[in-house]
Amino acid sequence: MGALILAVLAVILLRQPREARDPQWQPDQPGLRFDSVILYTRTGCHLCHQALDTLLLHSEFLTAISEVDIDTDPELVERFGKSVPVVVIDGRERFRGQVNVLLLRRLIDATVPHAPPQ
């Protein structure tokens, strides 16, 4: 299982710019960011699987990821058509078609982490 995770990580990272390939990357401040992360997907979408893998690699900085299959809702099918995956973070569409690791990391780094629970 560990080898599979490393292989997936390698494929994802090798498709990204050199700056995004650092598996040891950490934001300036640790902690969770954002109130919601929604990944709009559809069955059989390989880019959707890659997007989820990329988000999961950064899960220590993201709130729980909600996956929504657009094929279960005609309004979502009309809204997104074949343009999936779509990642919406805190109500704002951030990625469509592919999650760019470098841009995701910049977004994480630029966002102030939530205060730890007291």
N, C-alpha and C positions, 0 to 999 in steps of 0.2 A: 504494500500500500504506500509506503514511504517513497519508493522509487517512482510510482505513478504520480504522486504529488510533485515530485521534483521534475518529472518529465513535462507535466502540464505547466509548471512554473517556467521551465526553460522555453517552451513554445511561446507562451504569452510574452515573456520578456524579450525574446529574440525578435519579435515582431515590432518592438517598440524602439524609439530612439535610444541611443547609447546612454543618455542621462537617466533614462527610466529603467535601465537594466540592473541597477544596484539592489540586490535582494536584502541588503542590510539597511535600506533607507528607513529613516525615522523623521517625523516632523520635528520642528523646533520645540514644540510642547507636546507631551504625551496627553492622552485622554480622548474620550469620545467627542465627536462633533455631529452636528445636524440633529434635527428632530425626526426626519423621515427620509428613507431611501427606498424608492419604488423602482423595480426593474420590470418593465413591460416586455413580455416574451410571447412566443407561440411555440407549439409543439414542432419538434424537428428542426429548430433553428440553431445551427451550430454557432453562429455569432452570439446568440443569447447565452449559450453555455460558456463561451469565452468571456462574455461580459460578467456573468455571475462569478466565474473563477477569479477574474481580476478584482471584483469587489470583495470577494471573500479573502483574498490575499491582504486586503487592507481593513479587514473587519475589526481589528483592535481600535480603529479610529472612527468607525462608522456605527451608527445605531443599527438595529436589526433591519435586514434587507427584506422587503416584502416583494414577492414575485407575483405578478398578475399576468395570467394567460389572456391575451386580448381576444382570443377566439371564443371566450365564454361570454362576451359582451358585444353585441352588434355596434354599439356606439364607439367602443374602443377600436373595433375593426375599421370603422369609418374614419376615426381620428388618426390612426397610425398606419392603416393599410399594410403594406409589406415592409414598412420602415421600422423594423425591430432588430435588435433590442433598442429600447429607449430607457434611459435612466433619469428619473426625476428626483432631485434632492431638495428637500424643504420647499416643495411646490414649484420648483423651477427646472425645466428641462435642461440637463447638463450634457448628455451624450445621446447620440442617435446613430445606430449602425455599428458602432464599436466604442469601447471605453478606452480612451487614450490614457495610459498609465501616467505619463508625465503630467498631463493636465489634471488628472485626479489627484496626484500628489501635490500639485501646486494649490489646488482647491482645499485640500486637507490642511496644508501648511498655512494657508491664508485665513483659515477659519479658527476662531478662538474656541478652545475646548470647553465643554460644559463643566461647570463647577462640580467637584466631587460631592456625592450625597453626604449629608451631615447626620 
